[in-house]
């Protein structure tokens, strides 16, 4: 491995300087500021962010937290839950994702967790499952439209699961377009504004619901991703950022 590669831990003492990888070119944006404030509260709960540098340039990161404080809709008590892992395009194929994942696995072992869990998706905004399968993770649960819960267990503990009441959760939000958001992802701010603008253009009633803590996510999110959802007339429309033209199409094809 190149000697100029290092992994740095981000914590409350250095996050203002190092950042958290995403949106690092937009540090003055509302999304960046909200994520930074959110992190300052999460570090005390065991949140870890590790950034991988190649020759001083940040090229990848991983974010994970004990399951009791996870901002994903999973039942995974005593596990470590990965929120995000990402390696930039030019740095792919060099084993950097494996290095980041192995650091998380080591932390989970050293803190006596039962294992490590990750929500994956074959769509966007979540990692695919390939990296995890290579490192001994196994699928233990699934949810529509494209989610899988992958787990690397260290012993005989019960496997994590997804909740089973997704439709009921979505119905709670009632008529119109409900934009469910949190500050876990800095891209959510733009996603919310796009959804609001689109709903206004179509004359669709809209509301924004803030998920203010991890328990809100685990109890109320209508998808495993948890921290952002678009619900229309009580049905999950999307769990990820939709550009305006795609959201217009989605809303136009929904029954009224």
N, C-alpha and C positions, 0 to 999 in steps of 0.2 A: 504494500500500500504506500502511496506517495507520502513522504515524510511531512509535507506541507498541509496534510489533512488533519483537522482537529475538530472535536465536538465540544462545544461550550454550553454550560448550563445557564439558562436564563432564570433569574429570580427577582425578588422585590428590590434587591440592591442594585441591579444592573439593567433591568428591563427598559428603563427610560433611555439608556444609552444604546444597548444592543438591539432593542426592538423585539419583535416576535416573528420575524421573517415576512409574513404576509403584509401587503400594503406599505412596505418600507419606503416606497417612493412617494407615498401620500400621507406623510406623518401629520399634516395639518388638517386632514379630512375628519369629518364627524365619525365615520366608521372606525378609523384608527384610534381616535381619542376614546371612544366608547369601549373598544377592546382593551386598551391600556388600563382604563379604570376598572374594567371587569377583572383583568388579571391581578391587579393589586389586591383584590379581595380573595382570589382563588389560591394564591401561593400558600396562605396559611392552612388551606385544606389539603395540601399535599400535591397541588398541581405542579407538573414538571414540563418545561419546554427546553428542548435541546436543539441547538442549531449546528449544522455541520458546515465547516468552512474549508474551502479548497484554495490554498494560496491566499488566504485572507478574505476570500469572497464567499458570502453565504450562498450555499447551493441546495440546502435541504433542511428540513426540521421535523420534529415529532413533538406532539403535545399529548400528555396522558395524565390520569388522575385516579386515585382510589375510587372504586365503583360507588361508594356511598355518596360521593360528591360529583358523579359523572353527569354531564349535560348531554346524555343520550338516553332514550327511552328503553332501558334494559333492566332486567332483574339479574344482578351479578354481584351480590354481596360477597365481600372479601376478595374480589378480583381487582386487578388493575384494568382500567378501560382506556383505550387509545381514542382520542378525539380525531386526530389528524396525523398523517405522515405524508410528506411530499418531498420529492427531489426534482429540481428544475430540469428542463428538457436537455440542455447541453451536458448535464452531469449524470444523466441516466446511464446505466450499464457499467458502472464502476464499483458496484457493491455498496454504495452509500446508504441506500434504503435498508440494507441488511445491517449495517453498522448502527444505524439509529434504532432499528427494531431490537437488536441485541442489547443495547443499553437499557431499553425499557424492560426487557425480559429479566435482565440482571437486577434492576431496581425492584421489580416485583418479587423476585426470589429473596432478595436481601431484606425486604420489609414483610416477609411471611405472608404474602398474598397467595391465594389458591391457584393463580394463573393470570393470564392476560386475555382480554376480550376486545374485539374490534367489530364494529358495524361496517360492513362493506356493501357496495352496490355495483351493479353492472352499468349503471348510468353515471351521471356526473356528480360532482361536489363531494364524493366519498371515494376512498381508495378502492380499487378492485381487489380481488382475493388472492391473486397469484403470488405476491410476495409472502403473504402469511402462510399459504399452503407449503411453500418451500421451507418454512421454519417450523413445521410441525403443528401448525394450527389446524383445527378440524371444524367443519360446519356443524352447529348444534341446533340452529333454528333459522326460520325464514319468515319473511313478511312481504306482502304485496307493496309496490309492484316489482321491486328488484333487490330487496334487502336480504343479506345473509349475516348471521351472527357467527363469527369465527372465534375459536377459543384454543389457547394453548394451556393445558392443565398441568399442574405440577404433581398432582396426587389423585386421590379418589373423591374429591369434593364434588357436590352436585354441579351439573353444568348450568351456566347462565341461560336465561330464556328471554324472549320478547313477551311483552303483554299480549293479551288476546282480544282486547276490546277496542281495536282501532276504529271501527265504524261508529261505535257509540261515542268515542272521543270526538270524532269529527262532527257528529250530529249536534253536540252541545253548543256549537258556535252559531247555529241558526242560519237564517237567510242572508243572501248577499255574499260579498267577498270578505273573508276574514283573513288578515295577514298576521300570522303568529310569528313573533320574532324574539330574539335575545341578542346579547352582545358578544356571544362566544366567537362569532365569525365577523371580521370587519367588513366583508362584502355584503352583509345583510342590509346595511343602511341603504345602499344603492338599490338593492332588490326591493326593499319596502317602498321607496320613492317611485320606482318604475311601476310597481303594482298599483299604487294609489293613483298615479297619473292615468294608467290604463283604465282603471275602474271609472274614474271621472269622465274620461273620453267616451266610454260606453254607456254612461248613465247608470252604472251599477252601484248600489249601496255598498259601502265598504267601512271596515273598522280595523284597527290595529290592536292586537293583544300582546302585551309584554310578558314574557316568561322571566320572572325576576330572580329565581333561584333554581337549584338543581332539582328540588322536589317538584316544582311546577312542571319541569320538563318530564320527569319520570312519571308523574301522575296524569298530565294533561296533553302532552304532545300527541298529535294524531299520526305520527310516523316515527320509526326508530331514530332517524336523524335528529329529530327533536327540536333543534334550535331555530328552524325556519320552516314554515309551511304556508301554503295557500289553500284555504278551504272555501269552497263555493257551494252555497245552499246545503251545507251540512255534509259535503263530500270532499275528500282530499283531492285537490287538483294537481298540486305539485309540492315537492319538498325542497326544491332548489330554485335558484335565480332563473327567472324566465325573462328573456328580452321582450320588448314591447310587442313586436310583430307576432311572436310565438304565443304570448299571453292573450293577445287579441283573438287569435285563432282558437285557443283553448276555451276561452269564455264564450265565443260565438257558437261553439259546438255543444255547449252544455244545455241540458233541458232547463226550462224556466219554471 
